[in-house]
């Protein structure tokens, strides 16, 4: 699965994690210092939802920001019952 929103195109972004050591000055120390910076990825919050796409209902991977904006058209709820299984 590509970690990409099918509506907005939102994907992973680059970033870094900063490691610090020491005690903050306002807590009585001599201040914190950066000891290492490591690379990391910020992944979008993707959800698999049923949506109406080109007139048909299918599952799509969508970012939650797109869900909040109302970019997803949800399919209508089923009102009919499944057919009873034939008993032999």
N, C-alpha and C positions, 0 to 999 in steps of 0.2 A: 504494500500500500504506500503510495506516495503521500507524504504528510503535507497535503495541500488541500485547501478548501476549494470545492468544485464551483462555488459561486463567486467568491471574492479573489481567489488566487493566493490567499494568504498562506505562507509557508514558513519553514524554520528560519530563524535569524541568528546571527553570530553575536557572541558576547563574551564576557570573561568573568571569572570568579576571582575575587581579590582576597588573599589570605592575609590576615593582620595578626600581629602579636603585640603584647604590651598592655599596660593599663592606662585608661584615659586620664588626661590631666585633671579633669574635674572630679575624678574619683581618687585623686591623690597620687597618680603615677607620673611618669615622665612623658607620656603620650604613646599612641599606637604607631606602629611602623608596618609598612607593607613588606611581607617576606616573599611572596610569590604571587604570580598572576597566571591562572590556567584558563585555557579556552573552553567554552561550553556552548551549547545550543539552546535557544529558547524556542520550544515547540508550540504551535498554535493549539488551542483547545478544540479539537475536532470531535464531533458527535456524528454517529451514523443514524440518520433519520429517514423516514419515508417521506417522499415529496413527489409532487406532480411535475414531471419534466417532459416537455413537448407532448402534453396530453396523456402521458402514461405514468403510472405510479411505479416508482423504483426507489431503491435505497441510494442515498448520496452521503458523502462525507462533507460536513459543513461546519464552519467555525461558529462558536457560540455567539460571537458578535453579529454574524449574519442572521442567526435565529432571533436575537434581540431586536434587530432592525426590521424584522418582518420580511426578509427577502425570500423565505421559504414558504411555498404554498403547500399546506398539508392536505392529504387526500381526505375525502368525506368518510365518516365512520360507517362501518357496515351495519345494516339494519336487518338483514336477512339471516336466517339460521342455516348452518351447514346441513346438507342432505343426510338423512338417517342412514346408517350403514345397514346393508341387507343382511338379515339374520337367516342362517341356513337351518 
